[in-house]
Structures are given as C-alpha cells and as structure tokens.
C-alpha cells in the first residue's frame, strides 16, 4: 500500500501514515491528498504502513506487533516476511531522504504532556525550523486551547521511526493530532500540515 510522486531531485520529503491502525487521520489525509507537481522536490508518500491495523482499527499488525518498534532492529526475526520487507523498504527510502513527516494521533486532551496524552503536538529533535513554520501556520487556523506546541525533548523510544531518523541524521517531525477532535477535523489538520511542510521546502529552496 505504497504511493509515490517523484520529480527531479533537489530535496526529498517522505510522509508516513497509518503505522498504528487506530490512528487514521494521517492515513486518510495522505491517501486523499492531491500532491502538486514540483520540479525541485521529490515526494515519497507512504500513507498506510500497517494495512491490517487500519482495516481492523487496531494499533498493532496481524502479529499483534507494534511496527514502530522495529526500525533498524537487528533482532527482527519475529516479524513475518511481508512486514520485514516493508520496513526494510521504508528504511531504504528514509536513508536517501532529507525530511520525514510521521503522522500519529494522541490520546484525548490538548495540553502538552498532560495526564491524557500530549495533545496537538509536533515532536522533533533536529527539524526545528520546518516544525516551527508548520505550527505557526497551523495556529493561525486553530482556536485557543487547541493550538499546536513544539516538543523537543521527548523521551526516545528505541527502534522507533523517530529513533531511526535521529540515528541517521534525517530531519524528522512526529505529528501528534489530538483524538479529542472528530476524525474530519483531524484529517483536515493533517492535510494542512502536508501543505505547510511542502510550502516551507519551497520557500527554503528559493
């Protein structure tokens, strides 16, 4: 379930969704997004990493495994062959990329790091400029109390996609959209994030 739009390479950005099947807004937005034709940006769109999970509204895959715990994991023999091939393929694309935007959903709540989750947040250690730009543009369209925040020092999860990107010096942003919003609103926010991520790359390259 991989989709691609490729153009003459100057910068490469990868959008990843549907890693956790019960977090659907990233998958839905990437599946429906009409990517423009850019001459100077390569876009790799991976809308649904976890097909089984999205079909069954489950976090894990058919093996009851969280696929976001096996990036760069040498001890991945417990994975079925299709899952292993998919993760290896994604890793190969990421190594060649400049930017990764990874869509997830947070538990209910909007306050960063409250007892219910981290709300509307973008998490990054090395992609501050793009993330700040996205948040600034997003918050122009969101009401008070539901604004996005930037989180730079979240505890690392070993063998997650975030860990893999950080280990390989790939600019990475983890998007967490609060589940306190209806799915239509969450999907609309993800579409805005895609738009602003590409907008920032265009401005940067001009």
N, C-alpha and C positions, 0 to 999 in steps of 0.2 A: 504494500500500500504506500508506494513512494511516488512523489510527483516532483518534477523538475522544470525549471525555466532557466536556461543558460544563455549567456551573452558573452561578448568579448570581455576577457578577464582583465579587470584592474583591481577590484575588490570583490571578495566573495562573502556572502552572508547566508547563514543557514537558519531556518526556522524549524523548530521541533515542537510537535504537539502530540497529545494522546499517549504519553508514556504511562500515565495512570488512567485507566479506563473510566473511572468515575469522575474525572476532571475534564469535561468535554468541551469547554469553551474554546480552548486553543485548537483542538482538532476541527471543530466546526468552522471557526474563523479561517483557518488555513485552507480547509477544503473548498471554501466558497470564495476566497479572496481572488480578485482579478489582478494578478501581478502585471504592472506596466512593463513595457519593453525598454529596458535601459541598455545603452551602448557600453557603459563603463562599470556595470555591476553584474556579477554572477549571483543568481538567486537559487539556492537549493531548498526545496520545500519538502519537509518530511512531516506530513500532518498527523499520521497515526502510527506511532511506534508499536503500540500494543493493540492489535486488532481484536483479539479475544476479549480483552478488558473493556474496550469501548462497546463491543457488541452486547456484553453482559453487564455493563455498568459496574465493573469490578476494578479495584486498584491494581491487582496483580494479573499475571497472564494465566494461560491454561495450566501451567505447572504450579500455580499459586506462588509465583516468584515475582518480586519487585524488580522489574527490568532496570531500574535506575540504581542498582547496586552491583552492576557487573561491567561497567566501562573500565577497560584497562585491567580487568581482574584475571590474573593468570589461572586462578582456581575456578574456572567456569565450566568444569566438566559436568556439573549437574544440569546445565542448560540443554534443552533439546536442540537438534541441529539447526532448525529454522531460526530459532531465537538467536543462537550463537552467530549464524551467518548475518542476520540483520544487524546485530550490534557491531560486528566487525566491519560491515559495510559503512555504518554510520560513523564509526571511529575513523575510517579512512577518509571520508568526506570532511570530517571536522579538522583533521590534521592539515588539510590543504586550505582551510578557510581562514578568514580574518575575524569574523564576528559570528556569534551564536546567540540566538534568542530562543529561550526554552520556556514553553508555556505550561503553567500548573495552576491549580486552584487551592486557595487557603480555606481553612475551616471558617465558620461564621464569625463575624466580627470585622472591625475596620481598624482598630488601634494596632499599631506595630507591636508585635511580640506580647499581646495581651494573653489572658488565660485560654482564650478560644482559638488562637492562631495568630498569624501575622498580618491579616487583612490585605488591603490593596498595597502591594509592596513590589519593588524591583530589588533583587539581591545581586550584588556584584562585588568583586574584589579588584578587577582590572579593566572595567569598561565604564568608568565613571562618567565620562563626557557624553557618550551616547545615552546612557541611562538617565542622566540629569536632563538632557534635552527632551527625551520621551516623557518624563514625569512632568516637566514644566508645561509641555503642550497638553498632556492629559488633564492636568489640574485646571486648565482653563475651561474645560468642559464638564467638570465634576463639581458637585455641591460640597459645601463644608461638612466635615465629618466623614466623607467618603474619599478623601484625597489620597493619592499615592505618596508613599515615602520611599526613600532610598536607604537600604541596609547594606553596610559594607563589611560587617564583622560577624556574620552568622557562622555558627559552628560548622566546620567542614564534615561532610559525610563521605567516608571513604568509598571509592569506586562509583560514586555518582557521576552524572554528566558534568556537573559543576566541578568536581574534583579533577576529572579527566581534562577538562579545558584549562583549569588553573595549572595543572602539572605540565601541560604542553604550551603554556603561554598564549592561549587563544582568548581573545576578548569575549567574555561570556556574561550574559544577563539572564537571571532566573526571574520570570514573571509569576507573581502570585496574585490571582484575582479572587477577591472575597466571595465566598458562596452565599453571603447574605444578600446578594443581588440575584435577580432572576436570570435564567440562562440567556435570554435575549439580550439583557444588559451586559452580561459578562462577555458574550460573543462580540457585541459592539465595541466594547473596550479593547478586546484583543485585536480587532480589525484596526482600531485607531493606533495601537502600538505598532503593528506591522507598517502602517502608513508613516508614522513618525520615525521609525527605525530607518526606513529607506530614505526618507526626507533628509535625515541627518547625514547619511552617507553621501547623498548627492551634494549637499552643502559643503561637506568636508572635501570632496573631490574637485570642487570648482575653484 
